[in-house]
Amino acid sequence: LTKLKNDTEEKIGEIDSAVVTVPANFPNDARVATLNAAKDAGLNVSHLINEPTAAALYYAKESGENLSGPICVYDLGGGTFDVSIVQLKDNEVEVISTEGVHYLGGTDFDKKLQDYVIKKFKDDKNKKISTKDFKLLDAEELKISLSKREEALARAKNSIIKISRQEFEEEISTFSAQTEMMCESALENAN
């Protein structure tokens, strides 16, 4: 937080106060710890708001229009998943309902893909590789490639295997189902 504050001040000047965002389903003790960390970094926190609320506010502001109506904010980040149903009225945001999974994010998808690639090397190439040979960063890059292409190549120990988007989607199907259930619950709670 200190680095973020210093980097920002270099660009825009001194900061009087800050709005800090946290995952929507952050427990109270994590919110308090975040506030304490912000204070330790020299930030005067004017508001602590949920990330989906911040995303809706940004969306409303950047649209340049006077937005009104319900919006679903699907926030699948690095380590958490939140879905919020918000009501926009004259670019004001009211949170109607929020659901989420505290430990489900992009890193989980990367780890699942890493495990699958290691298994596929063993099954298809009869080659034993480890997480040292195909790192989490390699899995993240492969995940990004699969978001743009139907197939991508995974490399490890001077060998290559092909991974399809369909294979990846099958591997992460339980994660996808979790997010869908949370979305349904948030919509149900919001009526």
C-alpha positions as CSV (number, residue, x, y, z in Angstrom):
1,L,0.0,0.0,0.0
2,T,2.9,2.4,0.7
3,K,4.3,1.7,-2.7
4,L,0.9,2.3,-4.4
5,K,0.6,5.6,-2.4
6,N,4.1,6.7,-3.3
7,D,3.6,5.8,-7.0
8,T,0.3,7.6,-7.2
9,E,1.6,10.7,-5.5
10,E,4.5,10.8,-8.0
11,K,1.9,11.0,-10.8
12,I,-0.9,13.2,-9.3
13,G,0.6,14.9,-6.2
14,E,-0.1,14.5,-2.5
15,I,-3.1,12.3,-1.5
16,D,-5.3,13.6,1.3
17,S,-7.5,10.5,1.5
18,A,-8.2,7.3,-0.3
19,V,-11.0,4.9,-1.0
20,V,-9.9,1.3,-0.5
21,T,-11.7,-1.6,-2.1
22,V,-11.9,-5.2,-0.7
23,P,-13.6,-8.4,-1.9
24,A,-17.4,-8.2,-1.2
25,N,-17.3,-11.3,1.0
26,F,-14.3,-10.3,3.0
27,P,-14.9,-11.0,6.7
28,N,-14.9,-8.2,9.2
29,D,-11.5,-9.0,10.6
30,A,-10.0,-8.9,7.1
31,R,-11.6,-5.5,6.6
32,V,-10.2,-4.2,9.9
33,A,-6.7,-5.6,8.9
34,T,-7.0,-3.8,5.5
35,L,-7.9,-0.5,7.2
36,N,-5.0,-0.9,9.6
37,A,-2.6,-1.7,6.8
38,A,-3.8,1.4,4.9
39,K,-3.3,3.6,8.0
40,D,0.2,2.1,8.4
41,A,0.9,3.1,4.8
42,G,0.0,6.7,5.7
43,L,-3.4,6.6,3.9
44,N,-6.4,8.4,5.4
45,V,-9.2,6.1,4.4
46,S,-12.4,8.0,3.6
47,H,-14.3,4.9,2.5
48,L,-13.9,1.1,2.5
49,I,-16.1,-0.3,-0.3
50,N,-16.6,-3.6,-1.9
51,E,-14.8,-4.3,-5.2
52,P,-18.1,-5.0,-7.2
53,T,-19.5,-1.6,-5.9
54,A,-16.3,0.1,-7.1
55,A,-16.6,-1.6,-10.5
56,A,-20.2,-0.5,-10.9
57,L,-19.3,3.1,-9.9
58,Y,-16.5,3.1,-12.4
59,Y,-18.7,1.6,-15.1
60,A,-21.4,4.2,-14.5
61,K,-18.8,7.1,-14.5
62,E,-17.0,5.9,-17.6
63,S,-20.1,5.3,-19.7
64,G,-20.7,9.0,-19.8
65,E,-24.4,8.3,-19.7
66,N,-27.0,8.7,-16.9
67,L,-27.4,5.0,-16.2
68,S,-30.3,3.5,-14.3
69,G,-31.4,-0.1,-13.7
70,P,-30.1,-3.4,-12.3
71,I,-26.5,-4.5,-13.1
72,C,-24.8,-7.8,-12.3
73,V,-21.1,-7.4,-11.4
74,Y,-19.2,-10.7,-11.8
75,D,-15.8,-10.3,-10.2
76,L,-13.5,-13.2,-10.6
77,G,-10.2,-11.9,-9.4
78,G,-6.8,-13.3,-8.4
79,G,-8.0,-15.0,-5.3
80,T,-11.7,-14.4,-4.7
81,F,-15.0,-14.5,-6.5
82,D,-17.8,-12.1,-5.9
83,V,-21.1,-11.4,-7.7
84,S,-23.2,-8.4,-6.8
85,I,-26.5,-7.3,-8.0
86,V,-26.6,-3.5,-7.9
87,Q,-29.2,-0.9,-8.8
88,L,-27.9,2.1,-10.6
89,K,-30.0,5.3,-10.5
90,D,-28.6,8.5,-11.7
91,N,-25.1,7.0,-11.5
92,E,-25.6,6.2,-7.8
93,V,-25.0,2.6,-6.8
94,E,-27.1,0.6,-4.3
95,V,-26.0,-2.9,-3.6
96,I,-29.1,-5.2,-3.6
97,S,-27.3,-8.6,-3.0
98,T,-23.9,-10.1,-2.9
99,E,-22.6,-13.6,-2.9
100,G,-19.2,-15.1,-3.3
101,V,-16.5,-17.6,-2.6
102,H,-13.7,-16.4,-0.5
103,Y,-11.1,-18.7,-2.0
104,L,-11.8,-19.0,-5.7
105,G,-9.9,-17.0,-8.2
106,G,-7.7,-16.9,-11.2
107,T,-4.9,-18.7,-9.3
108,D,-7.2,-21.7,-8.7
109,F,-7.8,-21.9,-12.5
110,D,-4.1,-21.7,-13.1
111,K,-3.3,-24.5,-10.6
112,K,-6.0,-26.7,-12.1
113,L,-4.5,-26.2,-15.6
114,Q,-1.0,-26.8,-14.2
115,D,-2.0,-30.1,-12.6
116,Y,-3.8,-31.2,-15.9
117,V,-0.7,-30.4,-18.0
118,I,1.5,-32.4,-15.7
119,K,-0.9,-35.3,-15.8
120,K,-1.2,-35.1,-19.6
121,F,2.6,-35.1,-20.1
122,K,2.6,-38.4,-18.1
123,D,-0.3,-39.9,-19.9
124,D,0.5,-38.8,-23.5
125,K,4.3,-38.6,-23.5
126,N,5.1,-40.9,-20.7
127,K,7.2,-38.0,-19.3
128,K,7.2,-37.2,-15.6
129,I,7.3,-33.4,-15.1
130,S,6.8,-31.4,-12.0
131,T,5.7,-27.9,-11.0
132,K,9.3,-26.8,-11.4
133,D,9.1,-27.9,-15.1
134,F,5.7,-26.3,-15.8
135,K,5.3,-23.4,-13.4
136,L,2.1,-21.6,-12.3
137,L,3.1,-18.7,-14.6
138,D,3.3,-21.1,-17.5
139,A,-0.2,-22.3,-16.7
140,E,-1.4,-18.7,-16.5
141,E,0.0,-17.9,-19.9
142,L,-1.5,-21.1,-21.3
143,K,-4.9,-20.1,-19.8
144,I,-4.7,-16.7,-21.5
145,S,-3.8,-18.4,-24.8
146,L,-6.8,-20.7,-24.5
147,S,-9.1,-17.7,-23.9
148,K,-8.1,-16.5,-27.4
149,R,-7.7,-19.9,-29.2
150,E,-9.3,-23.3,-29.4
151,E,-5.9,-25.0,-28.8
152,A,-2.6,-24.0,-27.3
153,L,0.8,-25.6,-26.7
154,A,2.3,-26.4,-23.4
155,R,6.1,-26.8,-23.2
156,A,8.1,-28.6,-20.6
157,K,11.4,-30.6,-20.6
158,N,12.0,-30.0,-24.3
159,S,8.6,-31.5,-25.2
160,I,5.3,-30.1,-26.3
161,I,1.7,-31.2,-25.9
162,K,-1.5,-29.7,-27.2
163,I,-4.2,-28.6,-24.8
164,S,-7.7,-27.7,-26.1
165,R,-10.0,-25.1,-24.6
166,Q,-12.6,-27.9,-24.2
167,E,-10.1,-29.9,-22.1
168,F,-9.5,-26.8,-19.9
169,E,-13.2,-26.1,-19.6
170,E,-13.8,-29.7,-18.4
171,E,-11.1,-29.4,-15.8
172,I,-12.5,-26.1,-14.4
173,S,-16.2,-27.1,-14.6
174,T,-16.6,-27.4,-10.9
175,F,-15.3,-23.8,-10.5
176,S,-17.6,-22.6,-13.2
177,A,-20.5,-24.3,-11.5
178,Q,-19.7,-22.6,-8.2
179,T,-19.8,-19.2,-9.8
180,E,-23.0,-20.0,-11.6
181,M,-24.6,-21.1,-8.3
182,M,-23.4,-17.9,-6.6
183,C,-24.9,-15.9,-9.5
184,E,-28.2,-17.7,-9.2
185,S,-28.3,-17.1,-5.4
186,A,-27.5,-13.4,-5.8
187,L,-30.2,-13.0,-8.4
188,E,-32.7,-14.9,-6.2
189,N,-31.8,-12.8,-3.2
190,A,-32.3,-9.6,-5.3
191,N,-35.7,-10.8,-6.6
